[in-house]
Amino acid sequence: MRCPVRLTFGEFEGWWCLDRDELAVVAACFTRTRLPVVERVPEASHHLSLGLAASLYHLRALAFLEECLTTIPAPVR
């Protein structure tokens, strides 16, 4: 995958093993892109876009998008 990658998990995620070592292994799988952003949202469960943590999750996702857009090289003319 050559595009920027952002992986976000809730603090109370029940589907994934989220210890520091496991998250490092997952991040290392993305070898053809810059180091992915991997984070855990405090006080959140599996469905990050729902509940009290939703606004924090969406704002961080939009900030990541904005960062990606500002780092796209300008086309050569």
N, C-alpha and C positions, 0 to 999 in steps of 0.2 A: 504494500500500500504506500503510495507516494504522497498522499495528502496528510495534513496535520491531523492528529488523533487526540481526542479528549475522552478519557474514561472516568466516569463519575459514579460513585457508589454511595449508598446511604450508610450511616453508621450502624443501623440495625438491619443490614442486608441479610436475608436468610438463604439466598440462592448461591452465593459465592463465598469461598474462603478468602478472607480479606486481611490476613496478617501481612506485615511489612514484606516478608520474603516472597510471599505469593504474588503480591502486587508488583514487585520488582521483576519476577519471572514473566508476568503478563506483559509488562512494559517492554521487556527485552525482546519480545516476539516481533515487534515493529522495527525491523532493521533497515527499511528503505525510506524512512521518514525521519524527521527530527524526533528527539526524545518525546514520547507522548506525555501529555498532562494527565496525571492520575491523582484523583482526590477523593476524599470521603466527606460527605456532607453531614455535619453533626445533627443529631436529633431527627434523622430521616430514615425511612424504611426503604423497601425495594422500589416503590413507585414514587420517584423523586419529583415528578411533575404534579403530584397531588399533595395535599396536606400543607402543613405550616412551613415546610422547607421549600415549597415550590417556587416562591419568588426568588429566593437566594439561588436556587438551581438555574432558573431561567436567566437571571441576570448574569451569572457566571458563564453560561453557555453563549449568551450574546456578546459578552466581553471577549471570549475566545474567538468568536467569529470576527469581531472587529479587529482583533490582533492579527488574525490570518489575512484579512483583507488588506491591512496596511503593510504587510510584508510581501505581497505579491510583486514580483519584478515588473517594471513598466515594459510594455512592448517596444521592441526595437523598430524604429522608423527609418 
